[in-house]
């Protein structure tokens, strides 16, 4: 299955989920309202096969929620990846977390660390994406009534299990498309999903500590962890 078809199905199936009665008072689906830049990302950099697939958990409010690109810090998506396209808005927005697309002035630290590392190490996006693709496991942004971020693993079991079924299927098909030798979970949750869906396949799963500012290890110099992993799997 091609990535566009995988993305279309993932978008439809996640959009049909009902989070009523959970702490997810606001749910954004960037694959709906920011699909234009995401399609450019697939078209420009999503050729198969890849040596490695890097996987995040779900979008951040100032990254993929704004640009449609995983870890998609605005300035680096626009200026380094060379992607800029119209972004509309989710049907319901939290007043503290508006979507302004490529006009967003806030920077997502995790995304800035990831893409700045790629820029500094590889120079051009064409060299980086020759061997690597970056995905998010879940495409949805969840927010509590206060505007606080809610991660998928904190959802109640019934809706979490259905979301996991949908996202596992999309990830499994994405890996079948890209045929990577290395599947790198950015953070423990992403690594766990790789371990679960790839168990028994012989695929090599790896952990890269998350670049979030909430991670003390990342604040001590995340790039050294990314460099060590890239050296280990032979990314040049």
Backbone bond lengths (Angstrom), bond angles and torsions (degrees), N, CA, C in turn:
res aa  C-N    CA-C-N  psi(-1)  N-CA   C-N-CA  omega(-1)  CA-C   N-CA-C  phi
1 X - - - 1.463 - - 1.524 109.66 -
2 X 1.325 117.42 135.64 1.464 121.87 178.68 1.524 110.92 -74.37
3 X 1.345 116.08 157.36 1.454 120.44 -176.44 1.527 112.57 -63.17
4 X 1.320 118.35 -33.76 1.468 119.18 179.27 1.531 110.13 -63.59
5 X 1.312 116.60 -42.41 1.471 119.97 179.32 1.523 111.18 -67.37
6 X 1.325 117.16 -39.16 1.462 121.05 176.28 1.523 110.12 -60.74
7 X 1.325 115.66 -43.92 1.473 120.99 -178.90 1.519 111.06 -67.66
8 X 1.321 117.27 -40.42 1.465 120.57 178.14 1.531 111.03 -59.42
9 X 1.308 116.38 -45.98 1.464 120.61 -179.37 1.533 111.05 -66.88
10 X 1.331 116.62 -43.11 1.468 120.66 178.48 1.527 110.68 -60.71
11 X 1.313 116.74 -40.65 1.466 121.23 179.09 1.523 111.10 -63.15
12 X 1.327 116.94 -47.60 1.464 121.42 -179.61 1.529 111.35 -62.24
13 X 1.315 115.71 -46.43 1.459 119.32 -173.22 1.527 112.30 -71.50
14 X 1.314 117.84 -38.07 1.475 119.25 177.45 1.524 111.04 -72.63
15 X 1.331 117.24 -32.17 1.465 120.00 178.84 1.526 111.46 -66.79
16 X 1.323 116.59 -25.20 1.468 120.52 -177.73 1.528 113.32 -83.54
17 X 1.314 117.88 -8.31 1.466 120.42 -178.73 1.528 110.86 -72.71
18 X 1.306 115.38 148.83 1.465 121.76 -178.87 1.532 108.98 -114.50
19 X 1.326 115.54 117.26 1.464 120.73 -178.75 1.529 112.12 -104.08
20 X 1.321 116.46 14.69 1.464 120.93 177.22 1.529 110.10 -57.98
21 X 1.313 115.19 135.42 1.452 119.94 178.92 1.511 114.58 87.21
22 X 1.330 117.53 -1.18 1.461 121.19 176.10 1.530 108.77 -102.57
23 X 1.315 115.86 176.68 1.462 120.36 176.75 1.522 112.58 -73.71
24 X 1.330 116.72 -7.71 1.466 121.12 179.35 1.527 109.10 -80.43
25 X 1.332 115.25 82.50 1.463 120.35 -178.02 1.523 111.75 -73.05
26 X 1.335 115.97 -27.57 1.461 121.80 178.62 1.522 108.14 -131.78
27 X 1.334 115.24 132.64 1.462 121.18 -179.64 1.528 108.01 -130.62
28 X 1.330 115.45 122.07 1.471 120.99 177.44 1.530 108.40 -107.38
29 X 1.329 115.95 141.16 1.459 121.17 175.34 1.533 108.94 -122.05
30 X 1.345 117.24 91.35 1.467 119.59 -177.99 1.518 114.36 -60.09
31 X 1.338 117.49 -23.01 1.466 118.66 178.10 1.527 111.68 -69.58
32 X 1.335 116.94 -12.29 1.466 120.71 172.24 1.527 110.64 -90.62
33 X 1.333 117.15 -59.86 1.465 119.56 -170.46 1.534 114.00 -87.80
34 X 1.332 117.32 -14.44 1.478 120.75 177.41 1.524 109.96 -121.37
35 X 1.323 116.11 36.47 1.459 120.46 -175.81 1.527 112.35 -71.50
36 X 1.335 117.45 -30.72 1.471 118.73 -177.92 1.528 112.17 -60.39
37 X 1.328 119.26 -50.77 1.469 117.28 177.38 1.524 113.00 -65.93
38 X 1.335 117.55 -33.35 1.466 118.57 178.94 1.528 110.67 -65.74
39 X 1.319 117.43 -39.77 1.465 119.63 177.27 1.530 111.10 -63.33
40 X 1.336 117.16 -38.28 1.466 119.98 175.75 1.521 110.90 -62.28
41 X 1.321 116.03 -40.16 1.469 121.78 177.65 1.526 110.51 -59.64
42 X 1.327 117.24 -46.52 1.459 120.72 177.92 1.524 111.67 -64.01
43 X 1.312 116.34 -45.08 1.466 120.33 -176.70 1.525 111.50 -65.20
44 X 1.320 116.12 -40.93 1.467 120.52 -173.72 1.524 112.31 -80.40
45 X 1.330 116.87 -38.28 1.457 119.58 -169.38 1.529 114.51 -124.79
46 X 1.321 118.34 -0.91 1.456 120.95 -171.54 1.510 115.87 -97.47
47 X 1.334 118.25 26.94 1.467 119.50 177.00 1.526 109.84 -72.67
48 X 1.311 116.09 144.36 1.467 122.18 177.98 1.531 109.12 -105.08
49 X 1.345 116.41 156.82 1.469 128.25 0.58 1.527 111.52 -86.54
50 X 1.337 115.36 171.52 1.463 123.07 174.12 1.530 109.06 -123.77
51 X 1.309 114.93 152.16 1.458 119.54 175.14 1.525 111.23 -75.17
52 X 1.340 115.63 -34.52 1.467 120.21 -177.49 1.521 110.07 -144.30
53 X 1.320 115.11 145.14 1.464 122.13 168.98 1.515 107.66 -116.22
54 X 1.342 115.91 126.56 1.455 122.78 175.05 1.524 107.96 -98.24
55 X 1.330 116.85 135.59 1.464 121.01 -173.91 1.520 111.47 -126.96
56 X 1.346 115.67 124.58 1.452 121.41 171.18 1.517 110.76 -96.15
57 X 1.320 116.09 179.45 1.465 120.90 -175.64 1.532 111.15 -85.38
58 X 1.328 116.83 -65.37 1.474 122.01 178.08 1.518 108.31 -160.30
59 X 1.325 118.65 169.64 1.468 120.85 -171.65 1.525 113.97 -65.10
60 X 1.328 114.25 148.24 1.459 121.25 169.74 1.518 110.14 -92.08
61 X 1.338 118.17 157.69 1.466 120.89 -174.84 1.521 114.80 -66.93
62 X 1.348 117.17 -21.27 1.459 119.87 -179.18 1.530 111.72 -116.27
63 X 1.318 115.16 14.06 1.455 120.67 178.36 1.516 110.45 -117.66
64 X 1.340 115.98 -106.02 1.464 119.75 -178.86 1.519 112.12 -60.11
65 X 1.331 118.05 -29.65 1.466 119.97 177.76 1.524 111.79 -60.41
66 X 1.336 116.91 -25.73 1.464 121.06 -179.62 1.528 112.47 -97.35
67 X 1.334 117.14 -39.36 1.470 120.54 -170.66 1.523 114.64 -109.42
68 X 1.336 117.48 -13.91 1.455 120.17 -176.52 1.520 114.40 81.55
69 X 1.340 117.88 -2.65 1.460 122.38 -176.25 1.525 109.20 -105.14
70 X 1.328 119.87 132.78 1.458 120.40 178.16 1.533 112.41 -53.31
71 X 1.321 116.32 133.05 1.468 122.90 -176.11 1.541 110.44 56.81
72 X 1.335 116.41 29.33 1.456 122.13 -163.78 1.514 117.13 -78.91
73 X 1.323 116.88 64.12 1.473 121.26 174.23 1.529 109.47 -54.66
74 X 1.329 116.26 130.32 1.471 121.64 -165.66 1.521 113.21 -55.69
75 X 1.318 117.77 -53.09 1.466 119.42 -172.13 1.525 111.86 -65.10
76 X 1.321 117.89 -36.08 1.462 119.72 -178.85 1.521 111.80 -77.00
77 X 1.323 117.83 -34.42 1.467 119.62 174.12 1.529 109.78 -62.64
78 X 1.313 115.59 -44.34 1.471 119.91 -177.91 1.529 112.03 -72.28
79 X 1.341 116.88 -48.18 1.455 120.47 -168.26 1.521 113.75 -91.91
80 X 1.345 117.84 -28.59 1.468 118.43 179.27 1.531 111.40 -102.04
81 X 1.324 116.68 -49.24 1.461 118.11 177.88 1.528 112.04 -72.96
82 X 1.335 116.19 -20.27 1.466 120.02 178.39 1.511 113.43 72.95
83 X 1.330 116.21 29.10 1.461 120.83 -178.81 1.516 109.75 -114.57
84 X 1.311 115.50 127.68 1.463 121.79 174.45 1.527 106.91 -154.54
85 X 1.317 116.24 124.84 1.466 120.72 -177.78 1.518 109.12 -152.91
86 X 1.311 115.52 167.41 1.462 120.42 -179.39 1.520 111.31 -62.88
87 X 1.316 114.86 137.25 1.454 122.75 175.55 1.521 107.21 -126.32
88 X 1.328 116.47 128.53 1.464 118.56 177.19 1.527 108.58 -90.13
89 X 1.325 118.40 -144.20 1.464 119.73 -175.68 1.525 109.38 -139.39
90 X 1.320 116.92 151.67 1.474 119.13 175.17 1.519 110.68 -67.38
91 X 1.322 117.80 156.49 1.470 120.50 -177.18 1.528 113.24 -59.77
92 X 1.323 117.14 -37.55 1.466 122.20 178.06 1.520 108.83 -126.26
93 X 1.320 115.63 122.21 1.463 120.67 -179.92 1.522 110.65 -112.24
94 X 1.312 115.34 141.26 1.457 119.13 170.39 1.524 107.82 -75.90
95 X 1.329 119.06 134.32 1.463 120.24 -177.51 1.527 113.91 -59.80
96 X 1.333 116.53 -24.00 1.468 119.35 178.22 1.523 112.48 -87.89
97 X 1.328 117.73 -8.82 1.462 121.44 -176.34 1.535 110.54 -133.27
98 X 1.340 116.84 59.29 1.467 118.44 179.16 1.520 111.41 -70.37
99 X 1.313 115.75 154.32 1.458 121.75 174.90 1.521 108.49 -101.12
100 X 1.316 115.77 116.98 1.468 120.61 177.02 1.518 111.60 -119.51
101 X 1.338 116.73 11.13 1.452 120.98 174.75 1.513 112.69 61.07
102 X 1.314 115.68 -133.83 1.460 120.60 -176.61 1.528 112.47 -77.15
103 X 1.309 117.20 0.43 1.469 121.38 171.78 1.525 111.69 -91.30
104 X 1.324 117.34 -3.21 1.466 120.54 -179.94 1.527 110.00 -62.06
105 X 1.307 116.44 130.64 1.463 121.57 -176.69 1.528 112.64 -98.27
106 X 1.323 117.33 -4.53 1.458 119.81 179.97 1.530 109.79 -92.41
107 X 1.310 114.80 146.71 1.458 120.80 -177.26 1.521 110.47 -105.89
108 X 1.326 117.12 135.28 1.452 121.26 174.21 1.521 108.58 -88.89
109 X 1.333 116.06 116.81 1.461 120.86 -174.37 1.525 111.51 -60.86
110 X 1.326 117.14 -45.68 1.474 120.06 -178.59 1.526 110.75 -58.57
111 X 1.322 116.11 -47.18 1.449 120.18 -179.61 1.514 112.47 -66.20
112 X 1.303 116.42 -38.58 1.468 119.33 178.91 1.532 110.56 -64.17
113 X 1.319 116.55 -41.97 1.461 119.26 178.72 1.530 111.66 -63.89
114 X 1.332 116.50 -44.86 1.464 119.63 -177.98 1.523 111.61 -62.97
115 X 1.335 116.60 -52.65 1.460 119.03 -173.83 1.526 112.40 -75.27
116 X 1.334 118.16 -29.14 1.466 119.32 174.52 1.530 110.15 -67.86
117 X 1.327 116.30 -37.92 1.466 118.60 175.26 1.526 110.12 -61.14
118 X 1.328 117.21 -46.96 1.461 120.31 179.69 1.529 110.97 -60.76
119 X 1.319 115.99 -41.83 1.465 120.05 179.54 1.521 111.16 -63.70
120 X 1.325 116.57 -46.03 1.464 120.55 -177.22 1.521 112.11 -68.45
121 X 1.329 116.89 -36.28 1.468 119.62 -176.99 1.525 112.84 -81.63
122 X 1.334 116.57 -40.75 1.466 119.91 -170.92 1.533 113.42 -105.18
123 X 1.330 116.90 -17.57 1.464 119.71 177.35 1.506 113.15 85.19
124 X 1.311 117.39 -64.53 1.464 120.74 -178.22 1.516 110.11 -117.49
125 X 1.337 117.13 150.96 1.464 118.86 176.52 1.522 112.59 -63.72
126 X 1.336 116.96 -29.33 1.469 119.40 -179.73 1.527 111.06 -62.88
127 X 1.336 116.79 -37.98 1.469 119.95 178.67 1.532 110.14 -70.05
128 X 1.332 116.97 -44.52 1.463 120.27 179.84 1.530 111.26 -60.27
129 X 1.335 116.60 -49.92 1.467 120.68 -174.37 1.524 113.01 -79.14
130 X 1.303 117.53 -5.79 1.463 119.47 172.45 1.530 110.12 -59.12
131 X 1.344 115.87 -35.88 1.460 121.02 -176.02 1.525 114.56 -116.36
132 X 1.334 118.45 -13.10 1.467 121.51 -169.70 1.524 110.32 -130.87
133 X 1.332 115.85 145.83 1.459 120.44 165.27 1.518 107.72 -132.21
134 X 1.340 116.41 148.39 1.455 122.78 -178.09 1.524 108.72 -115.43
135 X 1.320 116.17 125.66 1.459 123.19 179.08 1.519 110.10 -124.92
136 X 1.319 116.54 160.94 1.455 122.00 164.07 1.524 108.64 -107.32
137 X 1.307 116.09 141.29 1.466 120.91 179.55 1.524 111.21 -64.85
138 X 1.317 116.61 -53.24 1.462 122.86 179.41 1.524 108.70 -110.54
139 X 1.328 118.87 132.45 1.462 119.78 -177.64 1.524 114.40 -85.85
140 X 1.331 117.91 -3.10 1.467 120.78 -171.37 1.523 112.53 -95.49
141 X 1.338 114.21 144.76 1.465 122.89 172.36 1.527 107.37 -101.54
142 X 1.321 117.66 127.62 1.465 122.19 179.18 1.524 109.46 -114.95
143 X 1.340 115.33 135.01 1.458 120.38 177.59 1.517 110.69 -134.06
144 X 1.311 115.22 140.94 1.449 120.30 173.89 1.526 109.45 -76.26
145 X 1.312 116.59 172.26 1.467 121.50 -178.87 1.527 111.24 -56.19
146 X 1.322 116.74 -32.59 1.466 121.63 -179.39 1.526 113.21 -74.96
147 X 1.327 116.56 -14.34 1.457 121.43 -173.77 1.511 112.83 98.90
148 X 1.312 116.27 -4.93 1.455 120.90 178.75 1.526 110.61 -66.04
149 X 1.329 115.54 140.20 1.455 120.68 179.25 1.534 110.77 -66.94
150 X 1.327 115.29 140.75 1.464 121.95 178.02 1.517 107.37 -124.71
151 X 1.321 117.10 123.44 1.463 120.05 -178.61 1.529 110.54 -87.40
152 X 1.340 117.74 154.13 1.474 120.89 -174.59 1.522 113.82 -57.35
153 X 1.319 117.81 -32.53 1.456 120.06 -177.77 1.525 113.31 -69.41
154 X 1.335 116.94 -11.01 1.464 121.22 179.67 1.525 112.58 -95.03
155 X 1.317 117.52 1.06 1.463 120.90 178.08 1.528 110.59 -74.28
156 X 1.337 118.04 155.56 1.475 120.09 176.55 1.526 111.19 -60.89
157 X 1.318 116.18 151.35 1.465 121.89 -171.44 1.534 114.34 -52.86
158 X 1.333 121.18 -48.59 1.474 118.62 -174.92 1.530 113.53 -59.98
159 X 1.332 117.47 -48.01 1.460 119.53 -178.40 1.524 110.21 -74.40
160 X 1.334 116.52 -33.02 1.470 119.50 177.52 1.521 111.05 -63.92
161 X 1.323 116.54 -40.09 1.461 119.93 -179.41 1.527 111.69 -66.95
162 X 1.322 116.78 -38.88 1.472 119.27 177.85 1.520 110.73 -68.22
163 X 1.321 116.74 -41.97 1.472 120.55 176.71 1.522 110.26 -60.89
164 X 1.317 116.91 -43.04 1.464 121.24 179.22 1.519 111.30 -62.09
165 X 1.324 117.03 -41.93 1.467 120.15 178.29 1.520 111.40 -58.86
166 X 1.336 115.57 -44.11 1.464 121.03 -178.78 1.531 110.74 -66.40
167 X 1.322 115.84 -47.28 1.473 120.02 -175.95 1.526 111.66 -71.85
168 X 1.340 117.24 -34.82 1.462 120.03 175.46 1.528 110.50 -60.75
169 X 1.320 116.29 -43.56 1.465 119.90 -179.28 1.529 110.76 -62.11
170 X 1.330 116.52 -44.37 1.465 120.29 179.55 1.526 111.06 -64.01
171 X 1.342 116.30 -40.97 1.461 119.41 179.82 1.520 111.10 -67.40
172 X 1.311 116.74 -42.16 1.467 120.50 178.94 1.537 110.49 -59.64
173 X 1.325 116.48 -42.91 1.461 120.13 179.54 1.531 111.34 -69.88
174 X 1.324 116.90 -34.89 1.467 120.49 177.82 1.522 111.00 -64.91
175 X 1.326 116.15 -41.30 1.461 119.91 178.13 1.530 110.72 -66.93
176 X 1.321 116.71 -37.39 1.467 119.75 175.78 1.527 110.71 -62.92
177 X 1.335 116.89 -33.17 1.462 120.81 179.02 1.528 111.41 -73.40
178 X 1.331 117.25 -49.20 1.470 120.65 -174.15 1.531 113.12 -80.56
179 X 1.333 117.69 -23.83 1.468 122.80 178.44 1.539 112.75 51.82
180 X 1.327 118.47 49.47 1.466 119.51 -177.79 1.527 111.88 -75.23
181 X 1.317 115.55 152.44 1.469 121.04 171.80 1.528 110.48 -80.69
182 X 1.343 115.72 -28.85 1.456 120.63 -176.10 1.529 109.78 -127.31
183 X 1.326 115.99 131.43 1.459 122.27 178.70 1.527 107.47 -116.42
184 X 1.323 116.18 109.34 1.461 122.39 -169.27 1.525 109.59 -105.55
185 X 1.319 116.44 113.17 1.453 120.90 174.58 1.517 109.85 -83.82
186 X 1.328 116.37 121.71 1.464 120.46 176.04 1.528 106.47 -87.50
187 X 1.307 115.35 95.20 1.461 121.46 -173.13 1.520 111.13 100.07
188 X 1.338 115.40 158.67 1.471 121.44 -173.21 1.523 112.93 -63.79
189 X 1.338 117.55 -38.59 1.464 119.92 -177.22 1.531 110.91 -62.50
190 X 1.327 116.75 -46.49 1.466 120.26 -179.92 1.526 110.83 -64.14
191 X 1.317 117.07 -40.29 1.469 120.59 177.09 1.532 110.41 -61.32
192 X 1.329 117.33 -40.99 1.463 120.88 179.06 1.524 111.59 -62.32
193 X 1.343 117.07 -39.70 1.454 119.05 179.24 1.527 110.90 -66.60
194 X 1.319 117.19 -40.69 1.462 119.96 174.86 1.524 110.56 -59.85
195 X 1.333 116.55 -47.64 1.466 120.22 -178.92 1.524 111.50 -58.30
196 X 1.332 116.00 -39.63 1.464 120.72 -177.27 1.527 111.55 -68.66
197 X 1.320 116.93 -50.80 1.466 118.12 -172.91 1.523 113.01 -79.83
198 X 1.332 117.27 -19.60 1.459 120.00 -176.82 1.521 112.68 -105.03
199 X 1.319 116.85 5.16 1.467 120.33 -179.43 1.531 110.89 -58.03
200 X 1.315 114.92 128.38 1.454 119.86 178.16 1.514 115.07 85.55
201 X 1.324 117.69 -3.17 1.465 120.18 -178.42 1.527 112.53 -89.99
202 X 1.327 116.89 -14.95 1.457 120.23 -176.68 1.513 113.70 87.45
203 X 1.341 117.73 -2.95 1.466 120.72 178.28 1.524 109.85 -67.50
204 X 1.310 116.70 145.22 1.460 121.13 -179.58 1.524 109.80 -93.56
205 X 1.312 116.87 116.47 1.465 121.52 177.57 1.523 108.99 -101.66
206 X 1.328 115.13 145.58 1.454 121.29 -176.15 1.523 109.44 -139.90
207 X 1.325 115.82 156.83 1.460 121.77 178.99 1.513 110.11 -112.35
208 X 1.345 115.57 131.11 1.459 122.79 169.97 1.518 107.37 -118.76
209 X 1.316 117.58 123.45 1.456 120.38 -178.26 1.526 110.24 -56.07
210 X 1.316 116.28 144.42 1.463 120.72 -173.92 1.530 110.75 -72.32
211 X 1.336 118.06 140.41 1.466 120.78 -179.64 1.525 114.86 -79.57
212 X 1.314 117.81 9.87 1.466 121.15 -178.49 1.530 111.67 -61.39
213 X 1.335 117.59 144.20 1.467 120.43 173.84 1.518 112.84 -66.19
214 X 1.343 117.43 -13.57 1.462 120.65 174.95 1.523 111.95 -77.98
215 X 1.319 117.29 -7.28 1.456 123.06 -179.28 1.532 109.07 -100.11
216 X 1.330 119.31 108.71 1.473 120.69 -177.69 1.526 113.24 -56.98
217 X 1.337 117.05 -34.92 1.466 119.53 178.94 1.528 111.20 -62.35
218 X 1.339 115.87 -39.56 1.463 119.56 -179.85 1.518 111.42 -66.82
219 X 1.314 117.13 -35.46 1.458 120.83 -178.62 1.522 112.34 -71.40
220 X 1.326 116.18 -15.08 1.465 120.13 178.00 1.528 111.90 -90.14
221 X 1.325 116.59 7.38 1.464 120.62 178.67 1.514 111.84 120.69
222 X 1.338 116.45 76.66 1.462 121.29 -175.17 1.529 112.15 -64.27
223 X 1.317 116.56 -31.95 1.460 120.30 -174.85 1.529 112.17 -58.13
224 X 1.326 116.98 -34.02 1.478 118.24 -178.29 1.523 111.27 -65.75
225 X 1.325 117.44 -32.74 1.462 120.45 176.60 1.527 110.65 -69.41
226 X 1.331 115.66 -42.98 1.468 119.99 178.87 1.526 111.01 -65.61
227 X 1.336 116.96 -40.92 1.464 119.95 177.84 1.521 111.60 -62.98
228 X 1.339 116.71 -42.65 1.461 120.11 -179.23 1.528 110.81 -62.37
229 X 1.331 117.04 -41.79 1.459 119.84 178.38 1.522 110.86 -66.23
230 X 1.331 116.50 -44.29 1.470 119.98 179.52 1.524 111.24 -60.89
231 X 1.327 116.57 -39.67 1.472 119.94 177.20 1.527 110.74 -64.05
232 X 1.330 115.81 -40.61 1.469 120.21 -177.09 1.512 112.10 -64.01
233 X 1.332 117.18 -38.42 1.468 118.77 -176.86 1.534 112.49 -97.93
234 X 1.319 115.69 1.78 1.461 119.31 172.62 1.507 115.50 79.98
235 X 1.338 117.21 36.90 1.460 120.32 175.19 1.516 109.09 -85.52
236 X 1.307 116.44 126.06 1.475 121.04 -178.50 1.522 110.56 -122.42
